């Protein structure tokens, strides 16, 4: 009689090996805590890369999903549904942009934005057909599609996946002078993350976004900011660009837009840019479906009405201050904003993954990124005493 495979063995045997997860099997979750298949509880300090800003299984979001499941879940955009319009209006109110184009994944939203910026360049700015260029930042992460990895500077993301999509120029992140020097008459947009999450929670120099805004205005170039990881309260404001008091021409939003329940993304812009799309130019069978729209509206309401950005600002400042106080010989730098925090380790201390594995054994789930960085990004509903528990375990591992 054969022995049944465990869930981890099944994933290894029947799935692609494109992830290297920590060896824990999560069976249930609530708020900021998860429970494995053996009954052990863990504090979630990753929140699915900011997709769980509202916490696991927020009651209000779950109820919106249940209510909509009983009515209609999919119509396609061939027909109207009674949920899409209210969702788009709510997203417009929260984002500050006149219009939104809903998709499913963050990468789809970025692809949507790239298409919009290129078509704007041809139909509005007057760039000759086929010559539009988009400037991007080194060490960027915007997704995994062929076009997006075409302008990645991470070798592994590109290895074996060429030929690549042309039309992109890479400039060092945080170097506004280099960015302006790279602008040509064919440049239609600058695409950047307000904080680079996947690169190791890298903050640009103060004033970087203001400099990008000013140069885009001077050269009639669109400022396109990817707020997929940084938006919806994660950094202590609703949008990370608000920390510098600027407004981009367009943004992408995803992850927490689905409230940890359903994949939802959107590209947000004003009329001039969004009006480049005509019926048939772009679309998605599931984008804007009524189930997604109902969940997305509830997810936005929770963030606004529970004032989660302010909570992230307060608790993030507290957590970073306590991390600094540890005085660990392994820590090279603690950096971040709100509840998006990176702890970079010295090379001599080895890579970050063994520290994450040790924290897992102590009941704290986090993940390494960019080799030497431990990323801490708990749900924004996390309690201060939960963070104190995490800090106790971090102290054990890092000191």
LINGI-V877644 format. One record per helix or strand. SS is the DSSP state (a for helix, b for strand). FROM is the first residue (numbers start at 1). TO is the last residue. Records with the same first field share a line. If there is no record, write none. Layout:
SS: FROM-TO, FROM-TO
This chain:
a: 7-14, 47-50, 59-69, 84-95, 106-125, 146-149, 155-158, 176-182, 208-219, 240-244, 255-258, 271-274, 290-305, 308-325, 347-349, 353-361, 384-398
b: 26-31, 33-36, 41-44, 56-56, 99-103, 133-137, 168-171, 187-193, 195-196, 202-203, 222-226, 250-253, 265-269, 331-337, 340-345, 364-365, 367-369, 373-376
